[in-house]
Amino acid sequence: MFSKKINFTNFKKKNKFENLRKIYKKINQTINEKSDPLFNSLTDKYKNSFKAEQVKKFKKYNFYNLIGMGGSSLGAKGIYSFLNHKIKKKFNFIDNLEINKIDIPKKSLNIIISKSGNTLETVANFNSLGNRIDSIFLTENKKSYLTKIANKLKSEIIEHNDFIGGRYSVLSETGMLPSLLMGLNIQKFKQLNNLIKKKNFVNNLVQNVGNILSFYKNNKSNSIILNYDEKSNDLFLWYQQLVAESLGKKSKGILPIISSMPRDNHSLMQLYLDGKRNNYFTFFLVDESSSNKINDKYLLNDFLFLKRKKSFNILKAQFQATQNIFKKRNIPFRSFIIKKRDETVLGELFVFFILETIMLGRALKVNPFDQPHVELIKTETLKILKSNSQK
């Protein structure tokens, strides 16, 4: 289905899902027409609004502060955590409202990302850092707070493609500019064209979406990710926004929940196994042969089965054991085993999850690209702040 670096086991149930094949056919037609910037950003034909030479001068820094909210930060953060072993630079992600003072090295670069250029938390966080640090701004080419402050500071402005929304922008400038500064090969992320040429990939994608829809119609609307790889937590925070914000409309939607394993065996597994059957699951494991080795010196007889074992051997045994129990209890799940951490693998995962989400949106008859009700909170917050400032 994917490259040889990913072992994927689909949900067990199989149907023809002819309606979904029609939906995929329309999406594929749009991809082939090369008329949609979102799909283009998933291919190596996409032209970033920046050139490598333009950002070359910013590679001299060893410390970067990426300031952004939601889709302006989550994709890049997922890349950084997943591929950290390949990255020599240090990135600090300021992606929540920072209440306390942040200790930042003077010789660092701010990367401020906001599509609108007026994101409240991003503006507040940037001003909390002060203007003493060099900055580049990634925002739409229009008058906004960030373009004004960038011009005042005489900082570099890189155009944010206004046709690609935050959660879908990971393989456009939003994710690729930070990735380039991380020293990664940004072309290797672009895997859409490679994947859609594989009949097995398309069949598995359609079956996967069809099964999720079947679960949803049977009141299984919680998508629980059993994540056995700590370095993938940020990847699934990106996935969480992608699914929740794209599909949560018109009293519909799927709730993605990230469960850290094996820790949650000791807190949530009882519910998963014997609680209300309103969940379906994703198992996710990265094959880490270089994990810590158990110290045999202090092993007593009762635990001699751990002799010469690594911590990953325990993790993988728990991964397999949990799947065995899920099968016996007829609990629906799919499974990813990642054989190697690199840009290609991450690009394949991004493409799969994006196509999955768009197809689900079309099937559920919701617009997967907007988030109209989020604006209600923004408007109300500004109303309160402006009202308080006048007192």
N, C-alpha and C positions, 0 to 999 in steps of 0.2 A: 504493500500500500504506500508507505513512505519510502525513504531510502533505507538501506540496510542498517542504518544507525538507530532506527526506531522499530521496536517490536510492538505492534498494535493488535489487541484482541477486542473485537467489536462486541456489542451486546448480543446475547445469544439468539434472541428472536429474529426470524427472517421473514420478510414479506416482499411483495413486488414494488409497492410504493410508487405506482405509476404517476400519481399527481405530483409527487416530489421530483420525479424525473423531468416533468414538464417545467417545473420551477427552476431546476438546475439548467435545463436547456436554454431558458431565457437568460439566466445569469451568464452562461458560457457564451451566448451570442454577444452579450454586452462586452465581455472580456475580449472576444475576437475582433470586435469593431474598434477596440482601443479608444472608445469615446468617453469612458468614465475614469476620472483622475484617481478615484479610490482604488479601483482594480489595477490601474496602471502603476500605482505606487507599490503594488505587490510583485511587480515584474522588474527585470533589469533594464527595461526600456524607459523607465520613469526618469525624468530629468529633475533633479533637486534644484531648488532656487539658489543654492550656493554651489560654488566650485571648490574643489580640493585646495586650489592655490589660495582662494580667498580666506580659508580658515587655517592655513598652514602656520601663520604667525601665532595662532592661539594654542598650538601644540606644545609650546615651550613650557607651559604650566604643568605642575605636578599635582595640583589640587584644584578641584572644580566644585562650585556650588550650583546645583540645578534647582531653580526656583520655579515651581509650577504646581498646578492642582489637577487632580484627576488624570485625564488622558494626556495632559501636557507633561506628566512626570512618570506615570505608572509603567508605560512601555519601556522607556529608557532604564528605569529602575529594575525592571524584570530582566532586561538584557545584562545590566551590570552585575546583578547577583548571580545569574545563571552562568555567565562566562567570566566570572571574577578571576579565575586561574590564568586567564590570558591577558588580563589588564594590569598594567603597571602603575597606572594613574589612580589617584584617590578621588572618588566622587562623593559629595555630601548632598543628599536629596532633601530639600526643604519643601515638603509636600503636605503640610498641615499648617494650621495657624500656630506659629511659634510664639508661645507666651513668654518664655524665659530667654534671656540673652544668649545668643549663639556665639561660641568661641570659634572664629574663623581665621586661618592664617592670612597675613597681609598679602603674601604673594600667591594669590589664587585668582581664579576667573569665575565670575558669575555668568551663568547661562539662564536668562530669564525667558520663560516660555508662556505665552498666553495668546490664544487665537484672537480673541476680541481686543486684547490690549488693555482691558479694564477689569480683569479679575480681582476682586476685592482682596482676597487673602494673599495673592501674589504681589500686589502693590504694597500691602502692609509688610509682608516679609522682606521685600526688597529694601524698603525704607528702614526697616529695623537693622539691616546689615550696614547701612550707611553707604556713602558714595566713594569711599576710599579704595574700593576694590574694582579692578577692571571688569567690564561687563560687555556681553553681546546680547542682543534682544532678538527673539524669534516671535514675530507677531504679524498680523495681517497688514497689508499695505493700505492703511487708512489712518485718519486722525484718531488718536486714542491717547490715554495717559502714558502708555509705554513708549509710543513713538515720540511724544513730547519730551519725556524725560531722557530718552536716548539721544535725541537731537541736542538737548541742553548739555548732556555729558559728552557729546561728540563720540558716542559709542557706535559700534557696528550694528546695523539692523539687517536681519535676514528675513525674507518674506515667508510667512506661513501660508501655505496653500489654503485659500478660503473655501475650497470645495471639499476638503477632507476634515471631518470632525475629529475631536480629541481621541476618542477610544479607537478609532479606525486609522489613526495617523502614525502608528508605531513604525511603519516602514517608509514613511515619508520624512520630511525634514525633522519632525518632532523627535523621532527615535534615531534617525540616521546621523544627524549633526552630532549629538552626544556620542554615538557609537564611533564615529570617525575620530573624535577627540580621545576616545578610549583606546584607539589604535586597532580597531577591528576592521575586517574587510566587509564593507557595507554591501557590496554586490552579492556576496554569498547568502545574504538574508533573502534575496528575491527569488522565491521558489515557486510562484504561482504557475508559470508556464510549464515547468518541469512536472508538476504534480497533475495538472489537468490532462496531460497527455497519457497518464496511466489509467487504464480502464479499471484496474483494481482499486485505485484510489477513489475514483468517482463512485463506483459501486458501494464501497465501504462508507463513503461520506453520505450517500443517499440512505443507506440502511441505518446508519447512525442517527441521522435526523429523523427518519421514520420511527425508529424506536423511541426516541425522546418524545415525539408527538403522541405516540401510543401511551407512554407513561403519563403524560400530561392529561390526556383525555380520561385516564383512570385515576386522576387526583394525585399523581406523584409529581409534584411541582418543585421539590427540593433537589437541586443538583449538588451532591456532596462530593468534594474532591478529597480523597484519602491520599494525602501527599506525604510520601516517604523520603522526600528530598528537601531539606531545609533551604537550599539555595534556589529552590523553585517557588518559594512562598510569594515572592514579589511578582513572578510570572502569573500566578493564579489570582493575585489582587488585580492585575490588568484584566484577566479573563472574567473576574467577578464583575467589574464595571461594564465590560463588553456585553455580557449577558443581561445583567440587571437593568442597565440603562437603555439597552436596545429593545428589550421585549416587555418591560414593565409598563404597559399602557392598556387603557380601555378595560380595566379590571382583569387583565391577563398578565402573564409573566412567569418566569422561572427564577427561583431564589438560589443563587450559587453560594455554597458554604465551604470554606476551606478548613479542613480538619488535619492537624499536624500529627503525623504518625511516627513512631508508635505511642507517643505520649497520650493520645486520645483513646488508646485501648483501655486506659485506666480511668477514664472519665465519661466518654460519650459512647463507647462501643456497646454497652448494654442497651442503650436506646436504639442504636442502629440495628441491632440483632433482634430485639424483642419489643420494640416500641411500635408506634403507629407506622403503617406501611405507606408512607407518602414520600419516600425518597428513592432516588436512583444514584448510583455511585460511579466515580472515576478513580481507579487506582493509578498512581504515578510514582515511578521509581527510576532513579538514575544509577546505573551500574558503576559503583565506585570501588575499584579493586585496591585503591591506595588508602583505604580507611585504617583507623588505629587498630593495632593488634592487642588482643587480650594478654595481660601479664600472667603467664602460667605459674609464676612463682607462688602466688597466693591462692591458687585454686585448691579447694578442698575436694574430697572424694565425690560429694554430691553434685559437683558441677564440673567434673573432669571432661564432660562432653564439649566444654568450651576450649579445651586445650588446642593450641595452634590456630584458633579461630580469630577472625577480625570482626570488628563491630558490624561491618557490612554483612557478614554471614548471618548474624542474628537478625538484622533488619530484613534481609531477603527471606529468611525463614518465616518471619512474621507476615511479610507481604504475601507469601504463598499460602500460609496457614489461614489467613483471613479470607483469601479468595476461596479456599476449600470449604470453609464454613458457610460463606455466602452462597456457594453453589448448593450445598446441602439444604439451606433454608430458602432457596429459590429467590434470592435477593438480586435484582438486576444490577449489573456492573459492566464496565468496559475497562481496559487496562493498557497503560503505556509503560514500556520499559525502554529507557534511553541508554543506548550503548556508548555514545560519545557526546561530550559537550562541545558544540561548535556553532558557528553562525548558520550553517545549512540546516541543522536540526532545529534550531530556534525559529528560523524562517519557515520551515515546514509546519511547525506547531502554530505559528501566527496565522498562516494561510488557512489551515484546517479549521481553527476556531472561528475565524472571521467568516468563512464560507458557511460553516454550520449555523452561526448566529443569523446571518442574512437570510438563509433558507428557512429557518424557524420563524423569522419575522414575516416573511412572505406567506408561509403556511398558516400562521395565526392571524393574518390580515391586520398586522400592525406595521407602522413605519419604523424600520430598525435603525433609522439614521437621525431621528430627532429626540429631544428630551424636553418637551414643552413645560412640564410642571416643575422642573428644577428652577426655572426662572421665577416661580412664585416666592421661593425662599430668598433669592437674591434681591428681588424687588422689596420684599417686606423688611429685610435687613437694612437696606439703604434708607428706607423710610424711617426706621427707628433711629439709625445713626444720625441722619440729617435733622430729625426732630430734636434729638438730645443736644446737638451742637448749637441749636438756636435758643436753648434755655439759659 
